[in-house]
């Protein structure tokens, strides 16, 4: 393939991408800052990774760690206020008003409340970019043990994920996870702010041991709220539920590994939390297959009744997952997690 053919192929791929995006993207957010193309966000993520993995450690190699006490107090205080603002907006844009906690479609209209929620989704995306500073401060303070693979995974994935949400589904069912995340961040960044004030304020942080359970609760609430999309169809894409399973990684990062979270420095129940997360993942995998089984079983029974068929269907009409298959699947999961 010569250069001309390669250029034509690339041009065709780009034209196809633009055509698809124009058809399925949210027209309300197209002209908003950073929303016309994913390239700026991707470049920011790549730059972030370069700074915290290569450039930052190289600059800090022969330097003493920065203290950053005042900077951390101001930064964490800002994040508390920013999260409070977004928490309030999530409630007043739908979740405290008329949003359904069972299944809520995206309102693509231009009415005031729908635009308010879409605008909030954009600010939530921006907030994930500001959180790059978390890692940069770790590097400047030479807290290298806290810059883990999972930490980098989380902070580089969320800007890309939230960009997609603003671009295509700015509102609806998926914003519940944003709401819960804002609530957790208010508490988390408040802890970081007080902790940055110095040892004399540690006596006011007696509740830090409960932050581990708060993170687990966040994951559980978001997962089971998203899981409703499997059996409830309101027009919201079920792919969000699949993506929601990725939450286990940042949850594991912030609750299980003591070196990754300051509030867990003296965690005595980290191993129990690790075991709990593994059991939750096992239950989640089984639940998803169990739900598929019952959905297909109900569809089969519905067809039998509506078509007045005998109640002893042929083998090829049976659901994909039988009870016996589910039990074997559960056994294989238990073996895998031993």
MILUMVEX-896780 format. One record per residue (C-alpha): x, y, z; residue in one letter; residue number from 1. Coordinates in pm, 1 decimal. Layout:
N
<r c1="X" c2="Y" c3="Z" res="A" n="NUM"/>
...
# end
This chain:
338
<r c1="0.0" c2="0.0" c3="0.0" res="X" n="1"/>
<r c1="151.6" c2="331.5" c3="-112.0" res="X" n="2"/>
<r c1="129.9" c2="663.6" c3="71.1" res="X" n="3"/>
<r c1="-160.7" c2="789.2" c3="-140.1" res="X" n="4"/>
<r c1="-371.0" c2="482.3" c3="-63.3" res="X" n="5"/>
<r c1="-282.0" c2="506.2" c3="305.8" res="X" n="6"/>
<r c1="-382.2" c2="873.9" c3="314.7" res="X" n="7"/>
<r c1="-711.7" c2="791.9" c3="143.5" res="X" n="8"/>
<r c1="-779.4" c2="514.4" c3="394.8" res="X" n="9"/>
<r c1="-707.3" c2="743.9" c3="689.4" res="X" n="10"/>
<r c1="-927.2" c2="1014.6" c3="539.7" res="X" n="11"/>
<r c1="-1210.0" c2="764.2" c3="490.5" res="X" n="12"/>
<r c1="-1178.5" c2="646.0" c3="851.5" res="X" n="13"/>
<r c1="-1185.9" c2="1003.4" c3="981.6" res="X" n="14"/>
<r c1="-1486.4" c2="1090.7" c3="764.3" res="X" n="15"/>
<r c1="-1668.2" c2="781.8" c3="889.6" res="X" n="16"/>
<r c1="-1585.9" c2="871.9" c3="1250.1" res="X" n="17"/>
<r c1="-1715.0" c2="1227.8" c3="1205.5" res="X" n="18"/>
<r c1="-2031.1" c2="1100.9" c3="1036.1" res="X" n="19"/>
<r c1="-2104.3" c2="852.9" c3="1315.7" res="X" n="20"/>
<r c1="-2033.7" c2="1105.9" c3="1590.6" res="X" n="21"/>
<r c1="-2255.0" c2="1367.2" c3="1425.0" res="X" n="22"/>
<r c1="-2541.9" c2="1119.6" c3="1414.2" res="X" n="23"/>
<r c1="-2529.7" c2="985.8" c3="1770.1" res="X" n="24"/>
<r c1="-2370.6" c2="1265.2" c3="1976.9" res="X" n="25"/>
<r c1="-2566.1" c2="1513.3" c3="2187.4" res="X" n="26"/>
<r c1="-2608.9" c2="1826.9" c3="1970.9" res="X" n="27"/>
<r c1="-2645.1" c2="2045.0" c3="2280.7" res="X" n="28"/>
<r c1="-2285.9" c2="1984.7" c3="2392.1" res="X" n="29"/>
<r c1="-2111.8" c2="1979.5" c3="2052.4" res="X" n="30"/>
<r c1="-1983.9" c2="2338.1" c3="2066.2" res="X" n="31"/>
<r c1="-1894.2" c2="2339.5" c3="2435.0" res="X" n="32"/>
<r c1="-1524.5" c2="2377.5" c3="2529.9" res="X" n="33"/>
<r c1="-1320.9" c2="2057.7" c3="2469.3" res="X" n="34"/>
<r c1="-1626.6" c2="1872.7" c3="2334.9" res="X" n="35"/>
<r c1="-1576.7" c2="1893.0" c3="1959.5" res="X" n="36"/>
<r c1="-1305.7" c2="1626.7" c3="1959.1" res="X" n="37"/>
<r c1="-1158.0" c2="1377.9" c3="2208.4" res="X" n="38"/>
<r c1="-806.2" c2="1474.5" c3="2097.6" res="X" n="39"/>
<r c1="-751.2" c2="1757.7" c3="2353.4" res="X" n="40"/>
<r c1="-860.5" c2="1530.4" c3="2638.5" res="X" n="41"/>
<r c1="-639.7" c2="1246.6" c3="2515.3" res="X" n="42"/>
<r c1="-343.6" c2="1485.0" c3="2487.2" res="X" n="43"/>
<r c1="-403.8" c2="1610.1" c3="2842.2" res="X" n="44"/>
<r c1="-414.3" c2="1253.3" c3="2974.2" res="X" n="45"/>
<r c1="-94.1" c2="1161.7" c3="2787.9" res="X" n="46"/>
<r c1="76.2" c2="1479.4" c3="2914.6" res="X" n="47"/>
<r c1="-37.6" c2="1401.7" c3="3268.6" res="X" n="48"/>
<r c1="110.3" c2="1051.4" c3="3249.3" res="X" n="49"/>
<r c1="436.2" c2="1185.8" c3="3105.6" res="X" n="50"/>
<r c1="468.4" c2="1444.3" c3="3383.9" res="X" n="51"/>
<r c1="393.8" c2="1211.3" c3="3676.0" res="X" n="52"/>
<r c1="579.1" c2="905.3" c3="3543.5" res="X" n="53"/>
<r c1="884.7" c2="1052.8" c3="3368.4" res="X" n="54"/>
<r c1="933.8" c2="1429.0" c3="3391.1" res="X" n="55"/>
<r c1="827.9" c2="1484.7" c3="3752.7" res="X" n="56"/>
<r c1="1038.6" c2="1207.2" c3="3911.1" res="X" n="57"/>
<r c1="1335.6" c2="1314.7" c3="3696.9" res="X" n="58"/>
<r c1="1308.3" c2="1674.8" c3="3821.8" res="X" n="59"/>
<r c1="1262.1" c2="1564.1" c3="4183.3" res="X" n="60"/>
<r c1="1540.1" c2="1303.1" c3="4178.6" res="X" n="61"/>
<r c1="1802.2" c2="1521.6" c3="4350.2" res="X" n="62"/>
<r c1="1564.3" c2="1758.0" c3="4526.9" res="X" n="63"/>
<r c1="1412.2" c2="1751.7" c3="4870.4" res="X" n="64"/>
<r c1="1035.9" c2="1691.2" c3="4881.4" res="X" n="65"/>
<r c1="816.5" c2="1999.7" c3="4889.2" res="X" n="66"/>
<r c1="606.8" c2="2054.6" c3="5202.6" res="X" n="67"/>
<r c1="310.4" c2="2220.1" c3="5024.2" res="X" n="68"/>
<r c1="111.0" c2="2258.9" c3="5346.6" res="X" n="69"/>
<r c1="-69.3" c2="2578.9" c3="5246.5" res="X" n="70"/>
<r c1="-111.9" c2="2462.9" c3="4886.9" res="X" n="71"/>
<r c1="-271.7" c2="2135.9" c3="4997.1" res="X" n="72"/>
<r c1="-507.8" c2="2311.1" c3="5237.7" res="X" n="73"/>
<r c1="-625.5" c2="2549.3" c3="4964.8" res="X" n="74"/>
<r c1="-646.6" c2="2277.7" c3="4697.5" res="X" n="75"/>
<r c1="-841.1" c2="2032.1" c3="4912.8" res="X" n="76"/>
<r c1="-1067.0" c2="2312.5" c3="5035.5" res="X" n="77"/>
<r c1="-1137.4" c2="2404.0" c3="4672.7" res="X" n="78"/>
<r c1="-1223.9" c2="2041.5" c3="4592.2" res="X" n="79"/>
<r c1="-1463.2" c2="2028.8" c3="4888.8" res="X" n="80"/>
<r c1="-1646.4" c2="2339.5" c3="4764.7" res="X" n="81"/>
<r c1="-1642.1" c2="2221.2" c3="4402.0" res="X" n="82"/>
<r c1="-1785.2" c2="1882.5" c3="4503.1" res="X" n="83"/>
<r c1="-2050.4" c2="2050.1" c3="4719.8" res="X" n="84"/>
<r c1="-2153.4" c2="2266.3" c3="4424.1" res="X" n="85"/>
<r c1="-2185.8" c2="1962.7" c3="4195.2" res="X" n="86"/>
<r c1="-2367.9" c2="1763.3" c3="4464.1" res="X" n="87"/>
<r c1="-2625.3" c2="2041.4" c3="4498.2" res="X" n="88"/>
<r c1="-2663.4" c2="2069.9" c3="4120.6" res="X" n="89"/>
<r c1="-2714.8" c2="1693.6" c3="4084.0" res="X" n="90"/>
<r c1="-2995.4" c2="1708.0" c3="4337.7" res="X" n="91"/>
<r c1="-3163.5" c2="2017.6" c3="4196.5" res="X" n="92"/>
<r c1="-3125.2" c2="1907.5" c3="3833.1" res="X" n="93"/>
<r c1="-3321.6" c2="1588.8" c3="3884.5" res="X" n="94"/>
<r c1="-3226.1" c2="1348.5" c3="4161.9" res="X" n="95"/>
<r c1="-3405.4" c2="1544.1" c3="4434.7" res="X" n="96"/>
<r c1="-3695.2" c2="1624.8" c3="4202.0" res="X" n="97"/>
<r c1="-3842.5" c2="1395.0" c3="3938.1" res="X" n="98"/>
<r c1="-3561.9" c2="1156.8" c3="3840.3" res="X" n="99"/>
<r c1="-3650.1" c2="788.6" c3="3872.9" res="X" n="100"/>
<r c1="-3406.5" c2="583.4" c3="4081.1" res="X" n="101"/>
<r c1="-3519.7" c2="275.9" c3="3887.7" res="X" n="102"/>
<r c1="-3433.7" c2="389.7" c3="3535.4" res="X" n="103"/>
<r c1="-3401.0" c2="743.9" c3="3400.3" res="X" n="104"/>
<r c1="-3353.4" c2="821.3" c3="3028.6" res="X" n="105"/>
<r c1="-3149.1" c2="1114.8" c3="2903.0" res="X" n="106"/>
<r c1="-3357.0" c2="1425.6" c3="2834.5" res="X" n="107"/>
<r c1="-3209.3" c2="1563.7" c3="2512.1" res="X" n="108"/>
<r c1="-3446.1" c2="1859.9" c3="2502.7" res="X" n="109"/>
<r c1="-3348.6" c2="2221.8" c3="2556.7" res="X" n="110"/>
<r c1="-3567.6" c2="2282.3" c3="2858.1" res="X" n="111"/>
<r c1="-3406.5" c2="2454.4" c3="3153.3" res="X" n="112"/>
<r c1="-3368.0" c2="2148.7" c3="3377.3" res="X" n="113"/>
<r c1="-3225.5" c2="1926.0" c3="3101.7" res="X" n="114"/>
<r c1="-2968.7" c2="2190.1" c3="3003.9" res="X" n="115"/>
<r c1="-2879.9" c2="2238.1" c3="3369.2" res="X" n="116"/>
<r c1="-2802.4" c2="1866.2" c3="3403.6" res="X" n="117"/>
<r c1="-2602.1" c2="1859.4" c3="3079.4" res="X" n="118"/>
<r c1="-2404.6" c2="2163.1" c3="3195.2" res="X" n="119"/>
<r c1="-2338.2" c2="1987.7" c3="3526.7" res="X" n="120"/>
<r c1="-2206.3" c2="1680.9" c3="3342.2" res="X" n="121"/>
<r c1="-1955.0" c2="1909.6" c3="3170.1" res="X" n="122"/>
<r c1="-1840.5" c2="2055.4" c3="3503.1" res="X" n="123"/>
<r c1="-1807.1" c2="1701.8" c3="3638.5" res="X" n="124"/>
<r c1="-1579.5" c2="1622.7" c3="3343.5" res="X" n="125"/>
<r c1="-1372.0" c2="1934.1" c3="3422.3" res="X" n="126"/>
<r c1="-1344.1" c2="1824.1" c3="3785.2" res="X" n="127"/>
<r c1="-1171.2" c2="1504.3" c3="3673.4" res="X" n="128"/>
<r c1="-909.3" c2="1711.5" c3="3493.4" res="X" n="129"/>
<r c1="-844.8" c2="1915.9" c3="3808.7" res="X" n="130"/>
<r c1="-779.9" c2="1591.5" c3="3998.4" res="X" n="131"/>
<r c1="-457.6" c2="1546.7" c3="3801.1" res="X" n="132"/>
<r c1="-316.7" c2="1769.7" c3="4074.9" res="X" n="133"/>
<r c1="-357.5" c2="1484.4" c3="4326.3" res="X" n="134"/>
<r c1="-80.2" c2="1289.6" c3="4155.8" res="X" n="135"/>
<r c1="134.8" c2="1593.0" c3="4080.0" res="X" n="136"/>
<r c1="138.5" c2="1678.6" c3="4450.8" res="X" n="137"/>
<r c1="239.9" c2="1318.9" c3="4531.1" res="X" n="138"/>
<r c1="536.1" c2="1355.0" c3="4293.4" res="X" n="139"/>
<r c1="637.0" c2="1694.5" c3="4435.0" res="X" n="140"/>
<r c1="625.3" c2="1553.6" c3="4788.2" res="X" n="141"/>
<r c1="809.5" c2="1236.9" c3="4677.7" res="X" n="142"/>
<r c1="522.3" c2="1013.6" c3="4786.8" res="X" n="143"/>
<r c1="618.6" c2="765.2" c3="4516.6" res="X" n="144"/>
<r c1="446.9" c2="471.6" c3="4685.9" res="X" n="145"/>
<r c1="111.6" c2="641.3" c3="4630.8" res="X" n="146"/>
<r c1="160.0" c2="677.1" c3="4253.9" res="X" n="147"/>
<r c1="54.0" c2="319.6" c3="4176.8" res="X" n="148"/>
<r c1="-67.8" c2="162.0" c3="3853.9" res="X" n="149"/>
<r c1="-423.8" c2="163.7" c3="3985.4" res="X" n="150"/>
<r c1="-397.6" c2="527.8" c3="4087.2" res="X" n="151"/>
<r c1="-277.4" c2="621.9" c3="3737.9" res="X" n="152"/>
<r c1="-541.0" c2="399.5" c3="3578.3" res="X" n="153"/>
<r c1="-816.0" c2="574.0" c3="3769.7" res="X" n="154"/>
<r c1="-699.1" c2="931.1" c3="3710.3" res="X" n="155"/>
<r c1="-632.2" c2="877.3" c3="3339.1" res="X" n="156"/>
<r c1="-951.2" c2="680.7" c3="3269.9" res="X" n="157"/>
<r c1="-1208.4" c2="907.6" c3="3435.9" res="X" n="158"/>
<r c1="-1147.4" c2="1215.6" c3="3213.3" res="X" n="159"/>
<r c1="-1193.1" c2="999.0" c3="2902.7" res="X" n="160"/>
<r c1="-1500.5" c2="829.1" c3="3046.3" res="X" n="161"/>
<r c1="-1666.6" c2="1155.1" c3="3149.3" res="X" n="162"/>
<r c1="-1587.2" c2="1313.0" c3="2810.2" res="X" n="163"/>
<r c1="-1780.3" c2="1030.7" c3="2643.4" res="X" n="164"/>
<r c1="-2071.7" c2="1078.3" c3="2882.9" res="X" n="165"/>
<r c1="-2094.0" c2="1452.8" c3="2811.3" res="X" n="166"/>
<r c1="-2059.1" c2="1395.0" c3="2438.1" res="X" n="167"/>
<r c1="-2329.5" c2="1130.0" c3="2408.8" res="X" n="168"/>
<r c1="-2539.8" c2="1087.3" c3="2726.1" res="X" n="169"/>
<r c1="-2531.5" c2="1411.2" c3="2925.9" res="X" n="170"/>
<r c1="-2789.3" c2="1327.1" c3="3189.6" res="X" n="171"/>
<r c1="-3014.4" c2="1044.8" c3="3299.1" res="X" n="172"/>
<r c1="-2947.4" c2="723.8" c3="3488.6" res="X" n="173"/>
<r c1="-2566.8" c2="735.1" c3="3479.4" res="X" n="174"/>
<r c1="-2544.3" c2="1065.1" c3="3665.4" res="X" n="175"/>
<r c1="-2638.3" c2="884.0" c3="3987.2" res="X" n="176"/>
<r c1="-2278.5" c2="760.6" c3="4012.1" res="X" n="177"/>
<r c1="-2161.3" c2="1121.8" c3="3974.0" res="X" n="178"/>
<r c1="-2392.9" c2="1224.1" c3="4257.5" res="X" n="179"/>
<r c1="-2256.6" c2="956.5" c3="4491.6" res="X" n="180"/>
<r c1="-1899.9" c2="1033.7" c3="4385.6" res="X" n="181"/>
<r c1="-1948.1" c2="1401.9" c3="4469.2" res="X" n="182"/>
<r c1="-2083.1" c2="1313.9" c3="4813.4" res="X" n="183"/>
<r c1="-1785.6" c2="1087.1" c3="4883.2" res="X" n="184"/>
<r c1="-1541.8" c2="1350.1" c3="4753.8" res="X" n="185"/>
<r c1="-1682.4" c2="1612.6" c3="4989.1" res="X" n="186"/>
<r c1="-1593.7" c2="1385.6" c3="5280.3" res="X" n="187"/>
<r c1="-1262.8" c2="1264.5" c3="5137.0" res="X" n="188"/>
<r c1="-1122.2" c2="1603.8" c3="5044.4" res="X" n="189"/>
<r c1="-1238.3" c2="1745.9" c3="5376.9" res="X" n="190"/>
<r c1="-1032.1" c2="1474.2" c3="5543.5" res="X" n="191"/>
<r c1="-729.4" c2="1557.8" c3="5327.1" res="X" n="192"/>
<r c1="-768.1" c2="1928.1" c3="5404.8" res="X" n="193"/>
<r c1="-773.8" c2="1874.0" c3="5781.6" res="X" n="194"/>
<r c1="-489.3" c2="1619.7" c3="5762.4" res="X" n="195"/>
<r c1="-277.0" c2="1874.3" c3="5573.3" res="X" n="196"/>
<r c1="-313.9" c2="2123.5" c3="5859.8" res="X" n="197"/>
<r c1="-67.6" c2="1928.4" c3="6072.9" res="X" n="198"/>
<r c1="-36.8" c2="1664.4" c3="6349.1" res="X" n="199"/>
<r c1="-220.9" c2="1879.7" c3="6601.4" res="X" n="200"/>
<r c1="-542.0" c2="1830.3" c3="6401.8" res="X" n="201"/>
<r c1="-519.7" c2="1449.0" c3="6388.4" res="X" n="202"/>
<r c1="-738.6" c2="1420.1" c3="6698.1" res="X" n="203"/>
<r c1="-1030.0" c2="1552.2" c3="6491.4" res="X" n="204"/>
<r c1="-989.3" c2="1272.5" c3="6236.7" res="X" n="205"/>
<r c1="-1098.4" c2="983.5" c3="6458.3" res="X" n="206"/>
<r c1="-1355.4" c2="889.5" c3="6192.8" res="X" n="207"/>
<r c1="-1094.5" c2="810.8" c3="5923.4" res="X" n="208"/>
<r c1="-1134.7" c2="435.2" c3="5980.5" res="X" n="209"/>
<r c1="-1488.6" c2="459.6" c3="5841.0" res="X" n="210"/>
<r c1="-1370.0" c2="595.6" c3="5505.3" res="X" n="211"/>
<r c1="-1282.5" c2="244.6" c3="5391.1" res="X" n="212"/>
<r c1="-1642.3" c2="135.6" c3="5439.1" res="X" n="213"/>
<r c1="-1764.7" c2="454.9" c3="5273.5" res="X" n="214"/>
<r c1="-1575.2" c2="364.2" c3="4955.7" res="X" n="215"/>
<r c1="-1716.1" c2="12.3" c3="4958.0" res="X" n="216"/>
<r c1="-2064.9" c2="152.7" c3="5009.3" res="X" n="217"/>
<r c1="-2013.9" c2="388.7" c3="4715.0" res="X" n="218"/>
<r c1="-1919.0" c2="102.3" c3="4486.5" res="X" n="219"/>
<r c1="-2210.1" c2="-113.8" c3="4603.3" res="X" n="220"/>
<r c1="-2471.9" c2="160.0" c3="4559.0" res="X" n="221"/>
<r c1="-2349.3" c2="260.4" c3="4213.9" res="X" n="222"/>
<r c1="-2317.9" c2="-96.0" c3="4091.4" res="X" n="223"/>
<r c1="-2663.5" c2="-213.6" c3="4194.1" res="X" n="224"/>
<r c1="-2823.7" c2="110.4" c3="4076.7" res="X" n="225"/>
<r c1="-2660.4" c2="61.5" c3="3735.4" res="X" n="226"/>
<r c1="-2750.7" c2="-309.3" c3="3733.0" res="X" n="227"/>
<r c1="-3118.5" c2="-217.4" c3="3709.5" res="X" n="228"/>
<r c1="-3055.6" c2="-134.6" c3="3343.5" res="X" n="229"/>
<r c1="-3034.5" c2="-509.6" c3="3276.0" res="X" n="230"/>
<r c1="-3402.4" c2="-571.5" c3="3347.0" res="X" n="231"/>
<r c1="-3548.9" c2="-220.9" c3="3313.4" res="X" n="232"/>
<r c1="-3557.0" c2="-56.4" c3="2971.3" res="X" n="233"/>
<r c1="-3615.0" c2="319.0" c3="2967.2" res="X" n="234"/>
<r c1="-3396.2" c2="398.9" c3="2669.0" res="X" n="235"/>
<r c1="-3075.2" c2="450.8" c3="2865.8" res="X" n="236"/>
<r c1="-2781.2" c2="249.1" c3="2720.8" res="X" n="237"/>
<r c1="-2700.2" c2="-66.0" c3="2917.7" res="X" n="238"/>
<r c1="-2332.0" c2="-29.3" c3="2825.4" res="X" n="239"/>
<r c1="-2309.7" c2="203.4" c3="3125.8" res="X" n="240"/>
<r c1="-2369.6" c2="-97.4" c3="3351.1" res="X" n="241"/>
<r c1="-2079.5" c2="-282.9" c3="3188.7" res="X" n="242"/>
<r c1="-1855.6" c2="19.7" c3="3234.3" res="X" n="243"/>
<r c1="-1967.4" c2="47.4" c3="3594.6" res="X" n="244"/>
<r c1="-1789.1" c2="-279.3" c3="3677.1" res="X" n="245"/>
<r c1="-1461.6" c2="-92.6" c3="3622.9" res="X" n="246"/>
<r c1="-1534.7" c2="94.5" c3="3946.8" res="X" n="247"/>
<r c1="-1388.3" c2="-197.8" c3="4137.1" res="X" n="248"/>
<r c1="-1037.0" c2="-84.8" c3="4044.4" res="X" n="249"/>
<r c1="-1042.9" c2="261.6" c3="4201.5" res="X" n="250"/>
<r c1="-1236.4" c2="119.2" c3="4497.6" res="X" n="251"/>
<r c1="-970.6" c2="-147.6" c3="4547.6" res="X" n="252"/>
<r c1="-700.9" c2="116.4" c3="4512.5" res="X" n="253"/>
<r c1="-840.3" c2="347.2" c3="4779.9" res="X" n="254"/>
<r c1="-965.3" c2="90.5" c3="5029.4" res="X" n="255"/>
<r c1="-733.4" c2="-208.5" c3="5020.2" res="X" n="256"/>
<r c1="-380.2" c2="-84.5" c3="4965.0" res="X" n="257"/>
<r c1="-264.6" c2="119.1" c3="5266.0" res="X" n="258"/>
<r c1="16.2" c2="283.0" c3="5069.0" res="X" n="259"/>
<r c1="-230.1" c2="439.5" c3="4826.4" res="X" n="260"/>
<r c1="-448.2" c2="637.4" c3="5065.1" res="X" n="261"/>
<r c1="-336.0" c2="850.9" c3="5360.4" res="X" n="262"/>
<r c1="-646.5" c2="778.5" c3="5561.9" res="X" n="263"/>
<r c1="-564.0" c2="406.4" c3="5540.9" res="X" n="264"/>
<r c1="-210.6" c2="432.7" c3="5674.0" res="X" n="265"/>
<r c1="-304.1" c2="237.4" c3="5986.6" res="X" n="266"/>
<r c1="-579.1" c2="24.4" c3="5834.5" res="X" n="267"/>
<r c1="-623.1" c2="-293.8" c3="6035.2" res="X" n="268"/>
<r c1="-899.5" c2="-446.6" c3="5827.3" res="X" n="269"/>
<r c1="-748.4" c2="-408.2" c3="5478.5" res="X" n="270"/>
<r c1="-719.3" c2="-784.1" c3="5426.7" res="X" n="271"/>
<r c1="-1081.8" c2="-829.9" c3="5524.8" res="X" n="272"/>
<r c1="-1176.7" c2="-555.5" c3="5280.1" res="X" n="273"/>
<r c1="-977.8" c2="-732.0" c3="5008.8" res="X" n="274"/>
<r c1="-1162.3" c2="-1057.4" c3="5077.1" res="X" n="275"/>
<r c1="-1492.7" c2="-872.3" c3="5078.3" res="X" n="276"/>
<r c1="-1421.3" c2="-714.5" c3="4740.4" res="X" n="277"/>
<r c1="-1333.0" c2="-1052.7" c3="4589.9" res="X" n="278"/>
<r c1="-1658.2" c2="-1199.6" c3="4720.4" res="X" n="279"/>
<r c1="-1849.9" c2="-900.4" c3="4585.4" res="X" n="280"/>
<r c1="-1694.1" c2="-947.3" c3="4241.3" res="X" n="281"/>
<r c1="-1785.3" c2="-1314.7" c3="4248.9" res="X" n="282"/>
<r c1="-2143.2" c2="-1229.3" c3="4344.2" res="X" n="283"/>
<r c1="-2158.2" c2="-962.0" c3="4074.8" res="X" n="284"/>
<r c1="-2050.6" c2="-1204.1" c3="3800.9" res="X" n="285"/>
<r c1="-2302.3" c2="-1460.8" c3="3919.7" res="X" n="286"/>
<r c1="-2574.2" c2="-1195.6" c3="3947.6" res="X" n="287"/>
<r c1="-2526.6" c2="-1080.4" c3="3589.0" res="X" n="288"/>
<r c1="-2561.5" c2="-1438.0" c3="3460.3" res="X" n="289"/>
<r c1="-2853.4" c2="-1505.4" c3="3693.0" res="X" n="290"/>
<r c1="-3034.5" c2="-1197.0" c3="3565.0" res="X" n="291"/>
<r c1="-2976.6" c2="-1301.2" c3="3202.4" res="X" n="292"/>
<r c1="-3117.9" c2="-1643.6" c3="3285.5" res="X" n="293"/>
<r c1="-3437.0" c2="-1506.6" c3="3439.7" res="X" n="294"/>
<r c1="-3488.2" c2="-1253.2" c3="3161.2" res="X" n="295"/>
<r c1="-3464.1" c2="-1526.2" c3="2898.6" res="X" n="296"/>
<r c1="-3681.4" c2="-1757.4" c3="3106.9" res="X" n="297"/>
<r c1="-3952.4" c2="-1490.6" c3="3137.5" res="X" n="298"/>
<r c1="-3934.0" c2="-1422.8" c3="2762.8" res="X" n="299"/>
<r c1="-3973.4" c2="-1794.7" c3="2695.0" res="X" n="300"/>
<r c1="-4274.8" c2="-1822.9" c3="2925.3" res="X" n="301"/>
<r c1="-4426.3" c2="-1513.7" c3="2766.3" res="X" n="302"/>
<r c1="-4391.5" c2="-1668.9" c3="2420.6" res="X" n="303"/>
<r c1="-4549.9" c2="-1991.1" c3="2543.2" res="X" n="304"/>
<r c1="-4852.9" c2="-1808.2" c3="2682.8" res="X" n="305"/>
<r c1="-4896.6" c2="-1560.2" c3="2396.1" res="X" n="306"/>
<r c1="-4869.8" c2="-1830.8" c3="2128.9" res="X" n="307"/>
<r c1="-5071.2" c2="-2089.5" c3="2320.6" res="X" n="308"/>
<r c1="-4783.4" c2="-2336.5" c3="2297.2" res="X" n="309"/>
<r c1="-4748.6" c2="-2650.3" c3="2510.8" res="X" n="310"/>
<r c1="-4579.3" c2="-2587.4" c3="2844.1" res="X" n="311"/>
<r c1="-4305.1" c2="-2837.4" c3="2764.8" res="X" n="312"/>
<r c1="-4092.9" c2="-2645.8" c3="2512.6" res="X" n="313"/>
<r c1="-3835.3" c2="-2812.3" c3="2291.0" res="X" n="314"/>
<r c1="-3475.7" c2="-2812.6" c3="2407.3" res="X" n="315"/>
<r c1="-3373.0" c2="-2547.9" c3="2156.5" res="X" n="316"/>
<r c1="-3620.1" c2="-2308.2" c3="2319.8" res="X" n="317"/>
<r c1="-3464.4" c2="-2338.2" c3="2662.9" res="X" n="318"/>
<r c1="-3278.9" c2="-2039.8" c3="2811.1" res="X" n="319"/>
<r c1="-2906.2" c2="-2006.7" c3="2751.5" res="X" n="320"/>
<r c1="-2833.4" c2="-2059.5" c3="3121.7" res="X" n="321"/>
<r c1="-3003.3" c2="-2342.0" c3="3307.5" res="X" n="322"/>
<r c1="-3002.6" c2="-2368.5" c3="3685.5" res="X" n="323"/>
<r c1="-2743.1" c2="-2646.5" c3="3664.2" res="X" n="324"/>
<r c1="-2519.1" c2="-2428.8" c3="3446.9" res="X" n="325"/>
<r c1="-2549.1" c2="-2144.4" c3="3696.2" res="X" n="326"/>
<r c1="-2444.2" c2="-2372.6" c3="3980.9" res="X" n="327"/>
<r c1="-2142.7" c2="-2493.2" c3="3781.3" res="X" n="328"/>
<r c1="-2059.3" c2="-2132.4" c3="3698.7" res="X" n="329"/>
<r c1="-2071.0" c2="-2046.6" c3="4069.2" res="X" n="330"/>
<r c1="-1837.0" c2="-2337.1" c3="4149.7" res="X" n="331"/>
<r c1="-1588.8" c2="-2222.2" c3="3885.2" res="X" n="332"/>
<r c1="-1594.0" c2="-1872.1" c3="4033.2" res="X" n="333"/>
<r c1="-1521.5" c2="-2008.2" c3="4379.3" res="X" n="334"/>
<r c1="-1227.7" c2="-2209.5" c3="4241.9" res="X" n="335"/>
<r c1="-1096.3" c2="-1902.1" c3="4060.7" res="X" n="336"/>
<r c1="-1100.0" c2="-1686.1" c3="4373.9" res="X" n="337"/>
<r c1="-943.9" c2="-1943.8" c3="4607.0" res="X" n="338"/>
# end
